[in-house]
Amino acid sequence: MCSTDLGKHLYTHSRRVSNLSLVIARNMKAKEPLRCIMGRAVSLKEIQEVSLFHDVGKLSVGEKLVNFPRGLGAKAKAKMSGH
């Protein structure tokens, strides 16, 4: 998978997660405005938009590590968890 393929994969994955976050919030009958941890009021649309960025750090980790076929060693796990 080349970098552009990784970017496309992460984009489509993030779109699915974003849409799913909205479906979950609606199924939970969440009412706007919602309160986040910091106490700021947020909309369902903001939750959907912010969830697009949940894996953006994987772009800096590198595709070799993202696509590693077996379990990661301690150093690789540490690097991946930093994303």
Secondary structure, DSSP 4 states (H G I P E B T S, - for coil): --HHHHHHHHHHHHHHHHHHHHHHHHHTT--SSEE-TTS-EE-HHHHHHHGGGTTTTHHHH-HHHHT-SS---HHHHHHHHT-
